[in-house]
């Protein structure tokens, strides 16, 4: 009788872990869907990051890049793209 109860408890624990694995899989799936949507909304252009890096280096080397007195701070809950747009608005004021 004791062995049967132990087997029952073992099966019960395994079933519970499978349920938790399914929940974890669902969370991971939701996160990946969110990431895909963010990447698609960003409307990335090939070479865009290299061009921005080049502009940043040029401005830094020329001494034209100065830190403004008030740097915009991303708000909690902002998407990466919203943060990028915030920084783009900041750097538009710097001449090339």
C-alpha contacts under 8 A as a table, 3 or more apart, distances in Angstrom:
res1	aa1	res2	aa2	distance
1	X	4	X	5.22
1	X	5	X	6.37
2	X	5	X	5.17
2	X	6	X	6.23
3	X	6	X	5.07
3	X	7	X	6.15
4	X	7	X	5.05
4	X	8	X	6.14
5	X	8	X	4.92
5	X	9	X	6.20
6	X	9	X	5.08
6	X	10	X	6.11
7	X	10	X	4.98
7	X	11	X	6.16
8	X	11	X	5.17
8	X	12	X	6.09
9	X	12	X	4.96
9	X	13	X	6.14
10	X	13	X	5.20
10	X	14	X	6.24
11	X	14	X	5.04
11	X	15	X	6.12
12	X	15	X	5.13
12	X	16	X	6.25
13	X	16	X	5.08
13	X	17	X	6.24
14	X	17	X	5.10
14	X	18	X	6.25
15	X	18	X	5.11
15	X	19	X	6.36
16	X	19	X	5.13
16	X	20	X	6.34
17	X	20	X	5.00
17	X	21	X	6.11
18	X	21	X	4.96
18	X	22	X	6.27
19	X	22	X	5.10
19	X	23	X	6.37
20	X	23	X	5.00
20	X	24	X	6.14
21	X	24	X	5.00
21	X	25	X	6.06
22	X	25	X	4.97
22	X	26	X	6.20
23	X	26	X	5.06
23	X	27	X	6.23
24	X	27	X	5.07
24	X	28	X	6.11
25	X	28	X	5.09
25	X	29	X	6.06
26	X	29	X	5.02
26	X	30	X	6.17
27	X	30	X	5.16
27	X	31	X	6.19
28	X	31	X	5.08
28	X	32	X	6.14
29	X	32	X	5.16
29	X	33	X	6.16
30	X	33	X	5.13
30	X	34	X	6.20
31	X	34	X	5.04
31	X	35	X	6.23
32	X	35	X	4.98
32	X	36	X	6.16
33	X	36	X	5.11
33	X	37	X	6.20
34	X	37	X	5.16
34	X	38	X	6.21
35	X	38	X	5.09
35	X	39	X	6.21
36	X	39	X	5.17
36	X	40	X	6.16
37	X	40	X	5.08
37	X	41	X	6.02
38	X	41	X	5.09
38	X	42	X	6.13
38	X	79	X	7.70
38	X	80	X	7.76
38	X	81	X	7.49
39	X	42	X	5.18
39	X	43	X	7.11
39	X	44	X	7.57
40	X	43	X	5.72
40	X	44	X	7.73
41	X	81	X	7.77
42	X	81	X	5.76
44	X	48	X	7.28
45	X	48	X	5.41
46	X	49	X	7.90
47	X	50	X	5.30
47	X	51	X	6.24
48	X	51	X	5.17
48	X	52	X	6.24
49	X	52	X	5.14
49	X	53	X	6.13
50	X	53	X	5.05
50	X	54	X	6.14
51	X	54	X	5.03
51	X	55	X	6.24
52	X	55	X	5.10
52	X	56	X	6.11
53	X	56	X	5.03
53	X	57	X	6.20
54	X	57	X	5.20
54	X	58	X	6.18
55	X	58	X	5.11
55	X	59	X	6.16
55	X	96	X	7.53
56	X	59	X	5.25
56	X	60	X	6.03
56	X	65	X	7.92
57	X	60	X	4.99
57	X	61	X	6.01
58	X	61	X	5.25
58	X	62	X	6.07
59	X	62	X	5.17
59	X	63	X	6.16
59	X	64	X	5.15
59	X	65	X	5.12
59	X	96	X	7.23
60	X	63	X	5.27
60	X	64	X	6.31
60	X	65	X	5.18
61	X	64	X	7.66
62	X	65	X	7.57
63	X	66	X	7.45
64	X	94	X	7.78
65	X	94	X	7.40
67	X	71	X	7.51
68	X	71	X	5.97
72	X	86	X	7.12
72	X	87	X	7.48
72	X	90	X	7.88
74	X	78	X	6.54
74	X	83	X	5.93
74	X	86	X	7.86
75	X	78	X	5.70
78	X	82	X	5.92
78	X	83	X	6.47
79	X	82	X	5.12
79	X	83	X	6.34
80	X	83	X	5.10
80	X	84	X	6.19
81	X	84	X	4.93
81	X	85	X	6.17
82	X	85	X	5.09
82	X	86	X	6.25
83	X	86	X	5.02
83	X	87	X	6.40
84	X	87	X	5.15
84	X	88	X	6.07
85	X	88	X	4.88
85	X	89	X	6.18
86	X	89	X	5.31
86	X	90	X	6.52
87	X	90	X	4.95
87	X	91	X	6.32
88	X	91	X	5.20
88	X	92	X	6.13
89	X	92	X	5.31
89	X	93	X	7.40
90	X	93	X	6.22
90	X	94	X	7.99
91	X	94	X	5.41
92	X	95	X	7.53
